[in-house]
């Protein structure tokens, strides 16, 4: 839900329309969000050395 609000805010604040470039979609952010969450989870569950 937050990503959709962010995309809508980008469209509103963008000085030029997305006609020249591909409009970002929710799928564009999913990989980054998933890898970020997975990395943070791995850091918190890593054993201390």
N, CA, C and O atoms as a GROMACS GRO file, in nm:
protein
  196
    1UNK      N    1   0.083  -0.119   0.000
    1UNK     CA    2   0.000   0.000   0.000
    1UNK      C    3   0.087   0.125   0.000
    1UNK      O    4   0.060   0.220  -0.073
    2UNK      N    5   0.193   0.126   0.081
    2UNK     CA    6   0.280   0.242   0.089
    2UNK      C    7   0.350   0.267  -0.044
    2UNK      O    8   0.367   0.382  -0.084
    3UNK      N    9   0.391   0.159  -0.112
    3UNK     CA   10   0.456   0.175  -0.242
    3UNK      C   11   0.361   0.239  -0.343
    3UNK      O   12   0.404   0.321  -0.424
    4UNK      N   13   0.236   0.202  -0.340
    4UNK     CA   14   0.139   0.262  -0.433
    4UNK      C   15   0.121   0.411  -0.406
    4UNK      O   16   0.108   0.490  -0.499
    5UNK      N   17   0.121   0.448  -0.280
    5UNK     CA   18   0.110   0.590  -0.245
    5UNK      C   19   0.235   0.664  -0.293
    5UNK      O   20   0.225   0.776  -0.342
    6UNK      N   21   0.351   0.602  -0.279
    6UNK     CA   22   0.475   0.663  -0.326
    6UNK      C   23   0.476   0.683  -0.476
    6UNK      O   24   0.520   0.786  -0.526
    7UNK      N   25   0.427   0.584  -0.550
    7UNK     CA   26   0.420   0.596  -0.696
    7UNK      C   27   0.324   0.708  -0.734
    7UNK      O   28   0.353   0.786  -0.826
    8UNK      N   29   0.212   0.717  -0.667
    8UNK     CA   30   0.117   0.825  -0.695
    8UNK      C   31   0.179   0.962  -0.664
    8UNK      O   32   0.156   1.058  -0.737
    9UNK      N   33   0.256   0.971  -0.557
    9UNK     CA   34   0.323   1.096  -0.522
    9UNK      C   35   0.427   1.133  -0.627
    9UNK      O   36   0.442   1.251  -0.661
   10UNK      N   37   0.500   1.033  -0.679
   10UNK     CA   38   0.597   1.059  -0.784
   10UNK      C   39   0.529   1.114  -0.909
   10UNK      O   40   0.579   1.207  -0.971
   11UNK      N   41   0.415   1.057  -0.945
   11UNK     CA   42   0.342   1.104  -1.063
   11UNK      C   43   0.294   1.248  -1.044
   11UNK      O   44   0.295   1.328  -1.138
   12UNK      N   45   0.251   1.280  -0.923
   12UNK     CA   46   0.199   1.414  -0.895
   12UNK      C   47   0.310   1.518  -0.894
   12UNK      O   48   0.292   1.628  -0.946
   13UNK      N   49   0.424   1.485  -0.836
   13UNK     CA   50   0.532   1.581  -0.820
   13UNK      C   51   0.628   1.586  -0.939
   13UNK      O   52   0.709   1.678  -0.949
   14UNK      N   53   0.619   1.490  -1.028
   14UNK     CA   54   0.711   1.484  -1.142
   14UNK      C   55   0.682   1.599  -1.239
   14UNK      O   56   0.567   1.620  -1.278
   15UNK      N   57   0.786   1.675  -1.278
   15UNK     CA   58   0.764   1.789  -1.367
   15UNK      C   59   0.728   1.748  -1.510
   15UNK      O   60   0.661   1.824  -1.580
   16UNK      N   61   0.771   1.631  -1.554
   16UNK     CA   62   0.741   1.580  -1.688
   16UNK      C   63   0.663   1.451  -1.676
   16UNK      O   64   0.685   1.374  -1.582
   17UNK      N   65   0.574   1.425  -1.767
   17UNK     CA   66   0.499   1.298  -1.762
   17UNK      C   67   0.590   1.179  -1.791
   17UNK      O   68   0.700   1.196  -1.845
   18UNK      N   69   0.545   1.061  -1.757
   18UNK     CA   70   0.622   0.939  -1.778
   18UNK      C   71   0.616   0.890  -1.922
   18UNK      O   72   0.652   0.776  -1.949
   19UNK      N   73   0.571   0.972  -2.016
   19UNK     CA   74   0.557   0.926  -2.154
   19UNK      C   75   0.692   0.892  -2.217
   19UNK      O   76   0.700   0.799  -2.297
   20UNK      N   77   0.798   0.964  -2.182
   20UNK     CA   78   0.930   0.938  -2.239
   20UNK      C   79   0.995   0.815  -2.174
   20UNK      O   80   1.066   0.740  -2.240
   21UNK      N   81   0.971   0.797  -2.048
   21UNK     CA   82   1.029   0.684  -1.974
   21UNK      C   83   0.917   0.590  -1.931
   21UNK      O   84   0.800   0.628  -1.925
   22UNK      N   85   0.956   0.467  -1.901
   22UNK     CA   86   0.858   0.369  -1.855
   22UNK      C   87   0.807   0.411  -1.717
   22UNK      O   88   0.886   0.441  -1.627
   23UNK      N   89   0.678   0.412  -1.702
   23UNK     CA   90   0.616   0.447  -1.574
   23UNK      C   91   0.647   0.336  -1.473
   23UNK      O   92   0.624   0.219  -1.503
   24UNK      N   93   0.699   0.370  -1.355
   24UNK     CA   94   0.727   0.266  -1.256
   24UNK      C   95   0.598   0.204  -1.203
   24UNK      O   96   0.496   0.272  -1.190
   25UNK      N   97   0.605   0.078  -1.174
   25UNK     CA   98   0.491   0.007  -1.119
   25UNK      C   99   0.528  -0.059  -0.988
   25UNK      O  100   0.643  -0.053  -0.945
   26UNK      N  101   0.433  -0.120  -0.927
   26UNK     CA  102   0.456  -0.184  -0.798
   26UNK      C  103   0.558  -0.297  -0.811
   26UNK      O  104   0.638  -0.318  -0.720
   27UNK      N  105   0.556  -0.368  -0.922
   27UNK     CA  106   0.650  -0.477  -0.944
   27UNK      C  107   0.794  -0.431  -0.948
   27UNK      O  108   0.885  -0.507  -0.915
   28UNK      N  109   0.817  -0.306  -0.989
   28UNK     CA  110   0.953  -0.252  -0.993
   28UNK      C  111   1.011  -0.238  -0.853
   28UNK      O  112   1.133  -0.242  -0.836
   29UNK      N  113   0.927  -0.221  -0.755
   29UNK     CA  114   0.973  -0.201  -0.619
   29UNK      C  115   0.977  -0.330  -0.536
   29UNK      O  116   1.045  -0.336  -0.434
   30UNK      N  117   0.905  -0.432  -0.580
   30UNK     CA  118   0.895  -0.554  -0.499
   30UNK      C  119   1.029  -0.623  -0.478
   30UNK      O  120   1.058  -0.666  -0.366
   31UNK      N  121   1.111  -0.633  -0.580
   31UNK     CA  122   1.241  -0.699  -0.566
   31UNK      C  123   1.328  -0.624  -0.466
   31UNK      O  124   1.392  -0.686  -0.381
   32UNK      N  125   1.332  -0.493  -0.475
   32UNK     CA  126   1.413  -0.414  -0.382
   32UNK      C  127   1.360  -0.426  -0.239
   32UNK      O  128   1.438  -0.440  -0.145
   33UNK      N  129   1.229  -0.420  -0.223
   33UNK     CA  130   1.172  -0.430  -0.089
   33UNK      C  131   1.195  -0.569  -0.029
   33UNK      O  132   1.225  -0.581   0.090
   34UNK      N  133   1.182  -0.672  -0.111
   34UNK     CA  134   1.203  -0.809  -0.063
   34UNK      C  135   1.347  -0.831  -0.024
   34UNK      O  136   1.374  -0.890   0.081
   35UNK      N  137   1.441  -0.785  -0.105
   35UNK     CA  138   1.583  -0.806  -0.073
   35UNK      C  139   1.622  -0.727   0.051
   35UNK      O  140   1.702  -0.774   0.131
   36UNK      N  141   1.566  -0.608   0.067
   36UNK     CA  142   1.594  -0.528   0.186
   36UNK      C  143   1.544  -0.599   0.312
   36UNK      O  144   1.616  -0.606   0.411
   37UNK      N  145   1.423  -0.650   0.307
   37UNK     CA  146   1.366  -0.718   0.423
   37UNK      C  147   1.442  -0.847   0.453
   37UNK      O  148   1.465  -0.879   0.570
   38UNK      N  149   1.480  -0.920   0.350
   38UNK     CA  150   1.554  -1.045   0.369
   38UNK      C  151   1.692  -1.018   0.429
   38UNK      O  152   1.736  -1.090   0.518
   39UNK      N  153   1.759  -0.914   0.380
   39UNK     CA  154   1.892  -0.879   0.431
   39UNK      C  155   1.884  -0.839   0.578
   39UNK      O  156   1.967  -0.882   0.658
   40UNK      N  157   1.786  -0.757   0.614
   40UNK     CA  158   1.770  -0.716   0.753
   40UNK      C  159   1.739  -0.835   0.843
   40UNK      O  160   1.789  -0.843   0.955
   41UNK      N  161   1.657  -0.928   0.794
   41UNK     CA  162   1.623  -1.047   0.870
   41UNK      C  163   1.747  -1.133   0.892
   41UNK      O  164   1.766  -1.188   1.000
   42UNK      N  165   1.830  -1.146   0.790
   42UNK     CA  166   1.952  -1.226   0.801
   42UNK      C  167   2.050  -1.162   0.899
   42UNK      O  168   2.118  -1.233   0.973
   43UNK      N  169   2.057  -1.030   0.901
   43UNK     CA  170   2.146  -0.961   0.994
   43UNK      C  171   2.103  -0.980   1.138
   43UNK      O  172   2.187  -0.997   1.226
   44UNK      N  173   1.974  -0.978   1.165
   44UNK     CA  174   1.927  -0.992   1.302
   44UNK      C  175   1.935  -1.136   1.351
   44UNK      O  176   1.946  -1.160   1.471
   45UNK      N  177   1.929  -1.233   1.259
   45UNK     CA  178   1.935  -1.373   1.298
   45UNK      C  179   2.075  -1.432   1.288
   45UNK      O  180   2.093  -1.550   1.318
   46UNK      N  181   2.173  -1.354   1.246
   46UNK     CA  182   2.310  -1.404   1.233
   46UNK      C  183   2.370  -1.424   1.372
   46UNK      O  184   2.351  -1.341   1.461
   47UNK      N  185   2.443  -1.534   1.391
   47UNK     CA  186   2.507  -1.557   1.521
   47UNK      C  187   2.621  -1.458   1.542
   47UNK      O  188   2.690  -1.421   1.447
   48UNK      N  189   2.641  -1.416   1.665
   48UNK     CA  190   2.751  -1.325   1.697
   48UNK      C  191   2.882  -1.400   1.693
   48UNK      O  192   2.891  -1.515   1.736
   49UNK      N  193   2.984  -1.334   1.640
   49UNK     CA  194   3.117  -1.398   1.632
   49UNK      C  195   3.208  -1.342   1.736
   49UNK      O  196   3.324  -1.382   1.745
   0.00000   0.00000   0.00000
